[in-house]
Amino acid sequence: MSEVFTKNHIKINLDLKDKDAYLRYIAKLSIELGIGKEEQGVYEGLVSREKEFATNLGDGIAIPHTKSDYIIKPAILILKPQKEVSWGNVAEEDVRIIISILSFNEQGGNTHLELLASLARKLVDEKFKNALVNSVDEEEIFFLIEQALHS
C-alpha cells in the first residue's frame, strides 16, 4: 500500500473557501502527484459521487472519493483545513479532516472498496478517530493512516 499513500499525500493547514474548493484542490493535487490524468475529469467524478451520497461521516470527517477512468493509480489524500469546513446541509457537522480515496475504474476490481474498508474499520475506534481528527502533525497522520491500511 506504500504507493497508495505517502507523506506527499498529506496537506496540512489549508485555507480554501468551501467544499467545492477542496474538491477542486483534490483534483489538482491528483494531477501534481501523478495520480490522475485529467483534472476536470477527477473533479467531476468527486462531485458526481457527492451528489449520489454525502461523504460527511460526522465527527469532523469527510471521505470524498471517486472511482474514475481519469485516475491512473489508486491513492489516499489527506487534507487538514485551517478551520472547519461545511460539507453539506446545515444540519451536518462541519469537517476537520478530509480523507479522499481515488481509484481507477478497473473492470471487476475492488481496490476502492478495499481502501475504504481498511479505513472504515479503524474509524470505528474512538481513540484512533480522535487522534486523526485532532492531529496537525504530518508524521502522526502518516503513521495513523499507514496503521489503518495495514490493520
DSSP file with accessible surface (Angstrom, degrees, kcal/mol):
  #  RESIDUE AA STRUCTURE BP1 BP2  ACC     N-H-->O    O-->H-N    N-H-->O    O-->H-N    TCO  KAPPA ALPHA  PHI   PSI    X-CA   Y-CA   Z-CA
    1    1 A M    >>        0   0   83      0, 0.0     4,-1.3     0, 0.0     3,-1.0   0.000 360.0 360.0 360.0  -2.0    0.0    0.0    0.0
    2    2 A S  T 34  +     0   0   82      1,-0.3     3,-0.1     2,-0.2   144,-0.0   0.840 360.0  49.3 -61.8 -32.3    3.0    2.3    0.2
    3    3 A E  T 34 S+     0   0  149      1,-0.2    -1,-0.3     3,-0.0     3,-0.2   0.754 105.3  60.4 -75.5 -20.7    2.4    3.8   -3.3
    4    4 A V  T <4 S+     0   0   18     -3,-1.0    72,-2.4     1,-0.3     2,-0.4   0.834 118.4  22.3 -72.3 -32.1   -1.2    4.4   -2.4
    5    5 A F     <  +     0   0    1     -4,-1.3    -1,-0.3    70,-0.2     2,-0.3  -0.967  69.6 159.1-144.3 120.6   -0.3    6.7    0.5
    6    6 A T    >   -     0   0   46     -2,-0.4     3,-1.8    70,-0.3     4,-0.1  -0.820  55.9 -98.2-128.8 172.6    2.9    8.6    1.0
    7    7 A K  G >  S+     0   0   76      1,-0.3     3,-1.5    -2,-0.3   135,-0.0   0.792 121.0  65.8 -63.7 -26.1    3.8   11.7    3.1
    8    8 A N  G 3  S+     0   0  106      1,-0.3    -1,-0.3     3,-0.0    69,-0.0   0.656  90.4  66.5 -67.4 -14.0    3.4   13.8   -0.1
    9    9 A H  G <  S+     0   0    9     -3,-1.8    69,-2.9    68,-0.1     2,-0.5   0.371  85.6  85.6 -87.1   2.6   -0.3   12.9    0.1
   10   10 A I  E <   -a   78   0A   2     -3,-1.5     2,-0.5    67,-0.2    69,-0.2  -0.929  53.6-178.6-109.3 125.9   -0.8   14.8    3.3
   11   11 A K  E     -a   79   0A  60     67,-2.9    69,-2.7    -2,-0.5     2,-0.3  -0.984   9.7-169.3-127.1 119.7   -1.6   18.6    3.1
   12   12 A I  E     +a   80   0A  50     -2,-0.5    70,-0.1    67,-0.2   124,-0.1  -0.790  58.7  20.5-111.4 150.9   -2.0   20.5    6.4
   13   13 A N  E    S+     0   0A 103     67,-0.9     2,-0.2    -2,-0.3    -1,-0.2   0.837  74.1 173.2  68.1  38.1   -3.2   23.9    7.2
   14   14 A L  E     -a   81   0A  23     66,-2.1    68,-3.5    -3,-0.3    69,-0.4  -0.537  20.6-161.2 -78.7 143.6   -5.1   24.5    4.0
   15   15 A D        +     0   0   91     -2,-0.2     2,-0.3    66,-0.2    -1,-0.1  -0.734  27.8 154.0-127.2  80.9   -7.2   27.7    3.8
   16   16 A L        -     0   0   48     -2,-0.4     6,-0.1     1,-0.1     3,-0.0  -0.759  48.2-117.6-110.5 159.5   -9.8   27.1    1.0
   17   17 A K  S    S-     0   0  182     -2,-0.3     2,-0.3     1,-0.1    -1,-0.1   0.888  74.7 -32.7 -66.1 -47.1  -13.2   28.8    0.6
   18   18 A D  S  > S-     0   0   62     67,-0.1     4,-1.8     1,-0.1     3,-0.2  -0.891  75.2 -65.5-161.3-174.9  -15.6   25.9    0.8
   19   19 A K  H  > S+     0   0   48     67,-0.5     4,-2.3    -2,-0.3     5,-0.2   0.893 126.5  52.8 -55.0 -45.8  -16.3   22.2    0.0
   20   20 A D  H  > S+     0   0   57      1,-0.2     4,-2.5     2,-0.2    -1,-0.2   0.900 106.5  53.0 -60.7 -40.1  -16.2   22.8   -3.8
   21   21 A A  H  > S+     0   0   25      1,-0.2     4,-2.2     2,-0.2    -1,-0.2   0.880 109.1  50.1 -63.4 -35.9  -12.7   24.4   -3.5
   22   22 A Y  H  X S+     0   0    3     -4,-1.8     4,-2.5     2,-0.2    -2,-0.2   0.905 109.6  50.1 -69.5 -39.2  -11.5   21.4   -1.6
   23   23 A L  H  X S+     0   0    4     -4,-2.3     4,-2.0     2,-0.2    -2,-0.2   0.919 112.3  47.8 -64.9 -39.9  -12.8   19.0   -4.2
   24   24 A R  H  X S+     0   0  106     -4,-2.5     4,-2.6     1,-0.2    -2,-0.2   0.895 110.3  52.7 -65.5 -38.7  -11.1   21.1   -6.9
   25   25 A Y  H  X S+     0   0   49     -4,-2.2     4,-3.2     2,-0.2     5,-0.2   0.912 107.2  51.9 -63.3 -42.0   -7.9   21.1   -4.8
   26   26 A I  H  X S+     0   0    0     -4,-2.5     4,-2.3     2,-0.2    -1,-0.2   0.935 110.9  47.9 -59.4 -45.0   -8.0   17.2   -4.6
   27   27 A A  H  X S+     0   0    0     -4,-2.0     4,-1.3     2,-0.2    -2,-0.2   0.931 113.9  46.7 -62.6 -44.1   -8.4   17.0   -8.4
   28   28 A K  H  X S+     0   0   97     -4,-2.6     4,-2.2     1,-0.2     3,-0.4   0.933 112.4  49.9 -63.7 -44.6   -5.5   19.4   -8.9
   29   29 A L  H  X S+     0   0    1     -4,-3.2     4,-2.3     1,-0.2     6,-0.3   0.871 103.6  60.0 -63.3 -36.4   -3.3   17.6   -6.4
   30   30 A S  H  <>S+     0   0    0     -4,-2.3     5,-2.8    -5,-0.2     6,-1.9   0.879 107.8  45.7 -60.9 -35.2   -4.1   14.3   -8.1
   31   31 A I  H ><5S+     0   0   60     -4,-1.3     3,-1.5    -3,-0.4    -2,-0.2   0.936 111.4  51.5 -71.8 -45.3   -2.5   15.7  -11.3
   32   32 A E  H 3<5S+     0   0  118     -4,-2.2    -2,-0.2     1,-0.3    -1,-0.2   0.839 113.6  45.0 -59.9 -34.4    0.5   17.1   -9.5
   33   33 A L  T 3<5S-     0   0   41     -4,-2.3    -1,-0.3    -5,-0.2    -2,-0.2   0.378 115.1-113.2 -93.1   2.6    1.2   13.8   -7.8
   34   34 A G  T < 5S+     0   0   36     -3,-1.5    -3,-0.2    -4,-0.2    -2,-0.1   0.734  87.1 114.2  74.0  22.5    0.7   11.7  -10.9
   35   35 A I  S   <S+     0   0    0     -5,-2.8    37,-3.5    -6,-0.3    38,-1.3   0.842  73.5  38.3 -90.6 -40.0   -2.4   10.0   -9.6
   36   36 A G  B     -F   71   0B   5     -6,-1.9    35,-0.2    35,-0.3     3,-0.1  -0.698  59.8-155.8-110.3 163.2   -4.9   11.5  -12.1
   37   37 A K  S    S+     0   0  137     33,-2.6     2,-0.3     1,-0.3    34,-0.1   0.508  83.8  30.1-116.5  -5.9   -4.6   12.2  -15.8
   38   38 A E     >  -     0   0   78     32,-0.6     4,-2.1     1,-0.1    -1,-0.3  -0.832  64.1-153.5-156.9 113.3   -7.2   15.0  -16.2
   39   39 A E  H  > S+     0   0   88     -2,-0.3     4,-2.7     1,-0.2     5,-0.2   0.884  95.2  48.3 -58.0 -47.7   -8.1   17.4  -13.5
   40   40 A Q  H  > S+     0   0   80      1,-0.2     4,-2.8     2,-0.2    -1,-0.2   0.898 110.8  52.2 -64.3 -37.4  -11.6   18.3  -14.6
   41   41 A G  H  > S+     0   0    2      2,-0.2     4,-1.9     1,-0.2    -1,-0.2   0.909 110.9  46.8 -64.7 -40.8  -12.5   14.6  -15.0
   42   42 A V  H  X S+     0   0    0     -4,-2.1     4,-2.1     2,-0.2    -2,-0.2   0.946 113.2  49.9 -65.3 -45.4  -11.3   13.8  -11.5
   43   43 A Y  H  X S+     0   0   25     -4,-2.7     4,-2.6     1,-0.2     5,-0.2   0.936 110.2  49.5 -58.5 -48.4  -13.2   16.8  -10.1
   44   44 A E  H  X S+     0   0  104     -4,-2.8     4,-2.7     1,-0.2    -1,-0.2   0.864 108.4  54.2 -62.7 -34.3  -16.4   15.7  -11.9
   45   45 A G  H  X S+     0   0   15     -4,-1.9     4,-2.0    -5,-0.2    -1,-0.2   0.915 109.9  46.9 -64.0 -41.9  -16.0   12.2  -10.5
   46   46 A L  H  X S+     0   0    0     -4,-2.1     4,-2.1     2,-0.2    19,-0.2   0.927 114.0  47.2 -65.2 -44.2  -15.8   13.6   -7.0
   47   47 A V  H  X S+     0   0   30     -4,-2.6     4,-2.0     1,-0.2    -2,-0.2   0.921 110.0  53.4 -65.0 -42.2  -18.8   15.9   -7.5
   48   48 A S  H  X S+     0   0   60     -4,-2.7     4,-1.5     1,-0.2    -1,-0.2   0.920 109.4  48.3 -59.1 -43.6  -20.8   13.1   -9.0
   49   49 A R  H  X S+     0   0   63     -4,-2.0     4,-2.1     1,-0.2    -1,-0.2   0.900 108.5  54.3 -64.8 -40.1  -20.2   10.8   -6.0
   50   50 A E  H  < S+     0   0   18     -4,-2.1    -1,-0.2     1,-0.2    -2,-0.2   0.856 106.5  52.5 -61.7 -34.9  -21.1   13.7   -3.6
   51   51 A K  H  < S+     0   0  176     -4,-2.0    -1,-0.2     1,-0.2    -2,-0.2   0.827 109.2  49.9 -70.6 -31.4  -24.5   14.0   -5.5
   52   52 A E  H  < S-     0   0  138     -4,-1.5     2,-0.3     1,-0.3    -2,-0.2   0.902 133.0  -9.6 -70.9 -43.8  -25.2   10.3   -5.0
   53   53 A F  S  < S-     0   0  140     -4,-2.1    -1,-0.3    -5,-0.1    -2,-0.1  -0.921  75.8-108.6-160.8 128.7  -24.4   10.2   -1.3
   54   54 A A        -     0   0   38     -2,-0.3    -4,-0.1    -3,-0.2    34,-0.1  -0.329  20.1-153.8 -61.9 140.0  -22.9   12.7    1.1
   55   55 A T        +     0   0    5     32,-0.2     8,-2.4     7,-0.0     2,-0.8   0.285  57.9 116.1-102.5  10.9  -19.5   11.7    2.2
   56   56 A N  E     -B   62   0A  19     31,-0.2     6,-0.3     6,-0.2     3,-0.1  -0.716  42.1-174.9 -79.7 111.7  -19.6   13.6    5.5
   57   57 A L  E     -     0   0A 101      4,-2.4     5,-0.2    -2,-0.8    -1,-0.2   0.550  37.9-119.5 -83.6  -8.7  -19.3   10.8    8.1
   58   58 A G  E >  S+B   61   0A  19      3,-0.7     3,-1.7    35,-0.2    -1,-0.3  -0.314  88.6  82.1  88.7 175.9  -19.8   13.0   11.1
   59   59 A D  T 3  S-     0   0   79      1,-0.3     3,-0.1    -2,-0.1    36,-0.1   0.777 127.5 -62.6  57.3  24.8  -17.3   13.5   13.9
   60   60 A G  T 3  S+     0   0    0      1,-0.2    36,-3.1    34,-0.2    37,-2.0   0.621 107.4 121.8  83.1  13.2  -15.5   16.0   11.7
   61   61 A I  E <   -Bc  58  97A   3     -3,-1.7    -4,-2.4    34,-0.2    -3,-0.7  -0.933  35.1-179.4-119.5 130.5  -14.5   13.5    8.9
   62   62 A A  E     -Bc  56  98A   0     35,-2.0    37,-3.0    -2,-0.4    -6,-0.2  -0.966   9.3-165.8-121.4 143.1  -15.4   13.6    5.2
   63   63 A I        -     0   0    7     -8,-2.4     2,-0.2    -2,-0.4    37,-0.2  -0.660  10.7-176.8-126.4  73.6  -14.3   10.9    2.8
   64   64 A P        +     0   0    0      0, 0.0    37,-1.5     0, 0.0     2,-0.3  -0.545  18.8 166.4 -69.2 135.2  -14.8   12.2   -0.7
   65   65 A H  E     -d  101   0A  12    -19,-0.2     2,-0.3    -2,-0.2    37,-0.2  -0.977  22.3-170.0-148.5 162.2  -14.0    9.5   -3.2
   66   66 A T  E     -d  102   0A   8     35,-1.9    37,-2.2    -2,-0.3     2,-0.5  -0.990  18.3-151.7-152.7 149.8  -14.3    8.5   -6.8
   67   67 A K  E     +d  103   0A  79     -2,-0.3     2,-0.3    35,-0.2    37,-0.2  -0.986  45.4 160.0-118.8 110.7  -13.7    5.5   -9.0
   68   68 A S  E >   -d  104   0A  10     35,-2.6     3,-1.4    -2,-0.5    37,-1.0  -0.957  59.4-128.0-143.1 153.2  -12.9    7.0  -12.4
   69   69 A D  T 3  S+     0   0  105     -2,-0.3    35,-0.1     1,-0.2   -27,-0.1   0.631 109.6  67.0 -69.8 -14.1  -11.3    6.5  -15.8
   70   70 A Y  T 3  S+     0   0   96    -29,-0.1   -33,-2.6    33,-0.1   -32,-0.6   0.397  82.0  90.1 -88.4   0.6   -9.3    9.7  -15.0
   71   71 A I  B <   -F   36   0B   6     -3,-1.4    34,-0.3   -35,-0.2   -35,-0.3  -0.880  52.8-173.3 -99.6 130.2   -7.4    8.0  -12.2
   72   72 A I  S    S+     0   0   95    -37,-3.5   -36,-0.2    -2,-0.5    -1,-0.1   0.843  73.2   7.5 -88.5 -40.2   -4.1    6.4  -13.2
   73   73 A K  S    S-     0   0   78    -38,-1.3    -1,-0.3    30,-0.0    29,-0.1  -0.998  85.2-100.3-144.2 145.4   -3.3    4.8   -9.8
   74   74 A P        +     0   0   21      0, 0.0     2,-0.3     0, 0.0    29,-0.2  -0.324  49.9 163.1 -66.7 146.5   -5.2    4.4   -6.6
   75   75 A A  E     - E   0 102A   1     27,-2.5    27,-3.0     2,-0.0     2,-0.4  -0.990  35.0-135.8-158.7 159.0   -4.3    6.8   -3.8
   76   76 A I  E     - E   0 101A   0    -72,-2.4     2,-0.4    -2,-0.3   -70,-0.3  -0.986  21.0-166.4-118.6 130.6   -5.4    8.3   -0.5
   77   77 A L  E     - E   0 100A   0     23,-2.6    23,-3.1    -2,-0.4     2,-0.5  -0.954   4.9-156.3-116.4 138.5   -5.0   12.0    0.1
   78   78 A I  E     -aE  10  99A   0    -69,-2.9   -67,-2.9    -2,-0.4     2,-0.4  -0.965  10.5-175.3-116.8 124.1   -5.3   13.7    3.5
   79   79 A L  E     -aE  11  98A   0     19,-2.8    19,-2.7    -2,-0.5   -67,-0.2  -0.968   8.1-166.8-119.7 132.5   -6.3   17.3    3.7
   80   80 A K  E     -a   12   0A  10    -69,-2.7   -66,-2.1    -2,-0.4   -67,-0.9  -0.932  15.4-149.2-118.4 105.9   -6.4   19.2    7.0
   81   81 A P  E     -a   14   0A  15      0, 0.0   -66,-0.2     0, 0.0   -68,-0.2  -0.377  19.1-125.5 -69.2 152.7   -8.2   22.6    6.7
   82   82 A Q  S    S+     0   0   99    -68,-3.5     2,-0.3   -70,-0.1   -67,-0.1   0.870  96.5  16.2 -61.4 -40.1   -7.1   25.5    9.0
   83   83 A K  S    S-     0   0  127    -69,-0.4    -1,-0.1     1,-0.1    12,-0.1  -0.907 103.2 -74.9-132.5 163.2  -10.7   25.8   10.1
   84   84 A E        -     0   0  103     -2,-0.3     2,-0.4    10,-0.1    12,-0.2  -0.214  45.1-146.0 -59.4 147.7  -13.8   23.6    9.9
   85   85 A V  B     -G   95   0C  10     10,-2.1    10,-3.2   -25,-0.1     2,-0.3  -0.958  14.6-121.4-120.6 131.5  -15.5   23.3    6.5
   86   86 A S        -     0   0   63     -2,-0.4   -67,-0.5     8,-0.2     8,-0.1  -0.553  29.4-176.7 -67.8 129.9  -19.2   23.0    5.9
   87   87 A W        -     0   0    1     -2,-0.3     2,-0.3     6,-0.3   -31,-0.2  -0.018  57.8 -26.3-122.4  27.0  -19.6   19.7    3.9
   88   88 A G  S    S-     0   0   35      4,-0.1   -69,-0.1   -34,-0.1    -2,-0.0  -0.974 105.8  -0.2 164.5-144.8  -23.3   19.6    3.2
   89   89 A N  S >  S-     0   0   96     -2,-0.3     3,-1.8     1,-0.1    -2,-0.2  -0.234  74.4-102.5 -73.0 166.4  -26.5   20.9    4.6
   90   90 A V  T 3  S+     0   0  148      1,-0.3    -1,-0.1    -4,-0.1     4,-0.1   0.724 117.5  65.1 -64.9 -20.2  -26.5   23.0    7.7
   91   91 A A  T 3  S+     0   0   91      2,-0.1    -1,-0.3     0, 0.0     2,-0.2   0.725  87.0  88.8 -73.9 -20.0  -27.6   20.0    9.9
   92   92 A E  S <  S-     0   0   56     -3,-1.8    -4,-0.1     1,-0.1    -5,-0.1  -0.528  87.4-107.3 -82.5 146.9  -24.4   18.2    9.2
   93   93 A E        -     0   0   95     -2,-0.2    -6,-0.3     1,-0.1   -35,-0.2  -0.408  40.3-105.8 -67.2 141.0  -21.4   18.6   11.4
   94   94 A D        -     0   0   59     -8,-0.1     2,-0.3    -2,-0.1    -8,-0.2  -0.304  37.0-110.2 -68.1 160.2  -18.5   20.6    9.8
   95   95 A V  B     +G   85   0C   0    -10,-3.2   -10,-2.1     1,-0.1   -34,-0.2  -0.726  32.6 173.9-101.6 138.6  -15.4   18.8    8.6
   96   96 A R  S    S+     0   0   84    -36,-3.1     2,-0.3    -2,-0.3   -35,-0.2   0.509  75.4  31.3-115.9 -14.5  -12.0   18.9   10.2
   97   97 A I  E     -c   61   0A   0    -37,-2.0   -35,-2.0   -17,-0.2     2,-0.5  -0.989  64.5-155.7-145.7 139.2  -10.2   16.3    8.1
   98   98 A I  E     -cE  62  79A   0    -19,-2.7   -19,-2.8    -2,-0.3     2,-0.7  -0.973   6.6-171.7-118.2 119.7  -10.8   15.2    4.5
   99   99 A I  E     - E   0  78A   0    -37,-3.0     2,-0.5    -2,-0.5   -21,-0.2  -0.934  11.3-166.2-112.5 105.0   -9.7   11.7    3.5
  100  100 A S  E     - E   0  77A   0    -23,-3.1   -23,-2.6    -2,-0.7     2,-0.6  -0.823   6.5-161.6 -99.9 130.6  -10.0   11.4   -0.2
  101  101 A I  E     -dE  65  76A   0    -37,-1.5   -35,-1.9    -2,-0.5     2,-0.5  -0.948   8.2-172.7-111.8 120.0   -9.9    8.0   -1.9
  102  102 A L  E     +dE  66  75A   0    -27,-3.0   -27,-2.5    -2,-0.6     2,-0.4  -0.959   9.7 170.8-116.0 128.5   -9.1    8.0   -5.6
  103  103 A S  E     -d   67   0A   0    -37,-2.2   -35,-2.6    -2,-0.5   -32,-0.2  -0.990  31.4-115.2-139.9 144.5   -9.3    4.8   -7.6
  104  104 A F  E     -d   68   0A  58     -2,-0.4     2,-1.8   -37,-0.2     8,-0.2  -0.395  36.6-106.5 -75.9 160.0   -9.2    3.8  -11.2
  105  105 A N        +     0   0   73    -37,-1.0     2,-0.1   -34,-0.3    -1,-0.1  -0.471  50.8 176.9 -88.5  69.8  -12.2    2.3  -12.9
  106  106 A E    >   -     0   0   52     -2,-1.8     3,-0.7     1,-0.1     2,-0.6  -0.462  37.7-105.9 -78.1 143.9  -11.0   -1.2  -13.1
  107  107 A Q  T 3  S-     0   0  191      1,-0.3    -1,-0.1    -2,-0.1     3,-0.1  -0.558  99.0 -15.5 -69.8 114.5  -13.2   -3.9  -14.5
  108  108 A G  T 3  S+     0   0   82     -2,-0.6    -1,-0.3     1,-0.2     2,-0.1   0.496 103.8 137.6  73.1   0.5  -14.4   -6.0  -11.6
  109  109 A G    <   -     0   0   16     -3,-0.7    -1,-0.2     1,-0.1     4,-0.1  -0.364  40.6-163.7 -78.5 161.6  -11.7   -4.6   -9.3
  110  110 A N     >  +     0   0   80     -3,-0.1     4,-2.5     2,-0.1     5,-0.2   0.065  48.0 122.1-134.5  27.8  -12.3   -3.7   -5.8
  111  111 A T  H  > S+     0   0   29      1,-0.2     4,-2.5     2,-0.2     5,-0.2   0.915  79.1  54.2 -54.8 -45.0   -9.3   -1.5   -4.8
  112  112 A H  H  > S+     0   0   19     -8,-0.2     4,-2.3     1,-0.2    -1,-0.2   0.926 111.1  43.8 -55.8 -47.9  -11.6    1.3   -4.0
  113  113 A L  H  > S+     0   0  109      1,-0.2     4,-2.8     2,-0.2    -1,-0.2   0.869 111.0  54.6 -69.7 -35.7  -13.7   -0.8   -1.6
  114  114 A E  H  X S+     0   0   94     -4,-2.5     4,-2.3     2,-0.2    -1,-0.2   0.925 110.9  45.4 -63.8 -43.4  -10.6   -2.4    0.0
  115  115 A L  H  X S+     0   0    1     -4,-2.5     4,-2.1     2,-0.2     5,-0.2   0.932 114.8  47.9 -64.6 -44.7   -9.2    1.1    0.8
  116  116 A L  H  X S+     0   0   46     -4,-2.3     4,-2.9    -5,-0.2    -2,-0.2   0.923 112.0  49.8 -62.5 -42.2  -12.5    2.3    2.1
  117  117 A A  H  X S+     0   0   39     -4,-2.8     4,-2.4     2,-0.2    -1,-0.2   0.910 108.3  52.9 -65.4 -40.3  -13.0   -0.9    4.2
  118  118 A S  H  X S+     0   0   10     -4,-2.3     4,-1.2     1,-0.2    -1,-0.2   0.933 115.0  41.2 -61.5 -44.9   -9.5   -0.6    5.8
  119  119 A L  H  X S+     0   0    0     -4,-2.1     4,-2.3     1,-0.2    -2,-0.2   0.915 112.0  54.9 -68.3 -43.6  -10.1    3.0    6.8
  120  120 A A  H  X S+     0   0   49     -4,-2.9     4,-0.8     1,-0.2    -2,-0.2   0.891 103.4  56.1 -60.0 -39.1  -13.7    2.3    8.0
  121  121 A R  H >< S+     0   0  137     -4,-2.4     3,-0.5     1,-0.2    -1,-0.2   0.909 113.2  40.7 -60.0 -40.6  -12.5   -0.5   10.3
  122  122 A K  H >< S+     0   0   38     -4,-1.2     3,-1.6     1,-0.2     7,-0.3   0.815 104.5  66.3 -78.3 -29.9  -10.1    1.9   12.1
  123  123 A L  H 3< S+     0   0   13     -4,-2.3    -1,-0.2     1,-0.3    -2,-0.2   0.649  90.5  64.3 -71.6 -10.5  -12.6    4.8   12.1
  124  124 A V  T << S+     0   0  116     -4,-0.8     2,-0.8    -3,-0.5    -1,-0.3   0.658  82.4  91.5 -81.2 -13.6  -14.9    3.0   14.5
  125  125 A D    <>  -     0   0   67     -3,-1.6     4,-2.9    -4,-0.2     5,-0.2  -0.724  69.4-156.4 -82.0 109.8  -12.1    3.1   17.1
  126  126 A E  H  > S+     0   0  103     -2,-0.8     4,-2.8     1,-0.2     5,-0.2   0.867  90.9  52.2 -58.5 -39.7  -12.7    6.3   19.0
  127  127 A K  H  > S+     0   0  174      2,-0.2     4,-2.2     1,-0.2    -1,-0.2   0.941 113.3  44.0 -63.6 -45.4   -9.1    6.7   20.1
  128  128 A F  H  > S+     0   0    7     -6,-0.2     4,-2.5     2,-0.2    -2,-0.2   0.940 114.7  49.5 -62.5 -48.3   -7.9    6.4   16.5
  129  129 A K  H  X S+     0   0   19     -4,-2.9     4,-2.7    -7,-0.3     5,-0.2   0.926 111.8  47.4 -61.1 -45.4  -10.6    8.7   15.2
  130  130 A N  H  X S+     0   0   81     -4,-2.8     4,-2.3    -5,-0.2    -1,-0.2   0.904 111.7  50.6 -64.6 -40.6   -9.9   11.4   17.7
  131  131 A A  H  X S+     0   0   30     -4,-2.2     4,-1.5    -5,-0.2    -1,-0.2   0.931 113.6  45.6 -62.2 -43.0   -6.2   11.3   17.2
  132  132 A L  H  < S+     0   0    0     -4,-2.5    -2,-0.2     2,-0.2    -1,-0.2   0.934 115.0  45.7 -67.1 -45.9   -6.6   11.6   13.4
  133  133 A V  H  < S+     0   0    5     -4,-2.7    -1,-0.2     1,-0.2    -2,-0.2   0.896 119.2  40.9 -66.9 -37.5   -9.2   14.4   13.6
  134  134 A N  H  < S+     0   0   89     -4,-2.3    -1,-0.2    -5,-0.2    -2,-0.2   0.653  91.6 102.6 -89.8 -14.5   -7.2   16.5   16.1
  135  135 A S     <  +     0   0    6     -4,-1.5    -4,-0.0    -5,-0.2     3,-0.0  -0.425  34.7 173.7 -74.2 141.5   -3.7   16.0   14.8
  136  136 A V        +     0   0  110     -2,-0.1     2,-0.6  -124,-0.1    -1,-0.1   0.064  53.1 107.0-123.5  18.1   -1.9   18.7   12.8
  137  137 A D     >  -     0   0   82      1,-0.2     4,-2.6     2,-0.0     5,-0.2  -0.890  60.1-153.5-103.8 117.9    1.3   16.7   12.7
  138  138 A E  H  > S+     0   0   78     -2,-0.6     4,-2.7     1,-0.2     5,-0.2   0.880  95.3  51.7 -57.8 -41.9    2.2   15.2    9.3
  139  139 A E  H  > S+     0   0  103      2,-0.2     4,-2.4     1,-0.2    -1,-0.2   0.915 111.4  46.8 -62.5 -43.9    4.3   12.4   10.9
  140  140 A E  H  > S+     0   0   83      2,-0.2     4,-2.7     1,-0.2    -2,-0.2   0.927 112.9  48.7 -65.5 -44.1    1.5   11.4   13.2
  141  141 A I  H  X S+     0   0    0     -4,-2.6     4,-2.6     2,-0.2     5,-0.3   0.930 111.3  50.8 -61.5 -43.7   -1.2   11.5   10.5
  142  142 A F  H  X S+     0   0   46     -4,-2.7     4,-2.6    -5,-0.2     5,-0.2   0.945 111.6  47.7 -59.4 -46.3    1.1    9.4    8.2
  143  143 A F  H  X S+     0   0  128     -4,-2.4     4,-2.5     1,-0.2    -2,-0.2   0.923 112.0  49.7 -60.7 -45.3    1.6    6.8   11.0
  144  144 A L  H  X S+     0   0   13     -4,-2.7     4,-2.2     2,-0.2    -1,-0.2   0.927 113.6  44.4 -62.9 -44.9   -2.2    6.6   11.8
  145  145 A I  H  X S+     0   0    0     -4,-2.6     4,-2.6     2,-0.2     5,-0.2   0.924 113.0  50.9 -68.6 -42.3   -3.2    6.2    8.1
  146  146 A E  H  X S+     0   0   38     -4,-2.6     4,-1.5    -5,-0.3    -1,-0.2   0.923 109.6  51.8 -58.7 -41.7   -0.5    3.6    7.5
  147  147 A Q  H  < S+     0   0   76     -4,-2.5     3,-0.3    -5,-0.2     4,-0.2   0.920 110.3  48.5 -59.8 -43.2   -1.6    1.8   10.6
  148  148 A A  H >< S+     0   0    0     -4,-2.2     3,-1.1     1,-0.2    -2,-0.2   0.903 109.9  51.3 -65.0 -40.5   -5.2    1.8    9.3
  149  149 A L  H 3< S+     0   0    9     -4,-2.6    -1,-0.2     1,-0.2    -2,-0.2   0.753 115.1  42.4 -71.0 -22.8   -4.2    0.5    5.8
  150  150 A H  T 3<        0   0  116     -4,-1.5    -1,-0.2    -3,-0.3    -2,-0.2   0.239 360.0 360.0-106.8  12.2   -2.2   -2.4    7.3
  151  151 A S    <         0   0   76     -3,-1.1   -30,-0.1    -4,-0.2   -29,-0.1  -0.470 360.0 360.0 -92.0 360.0   -4.7   -3.5   10.0
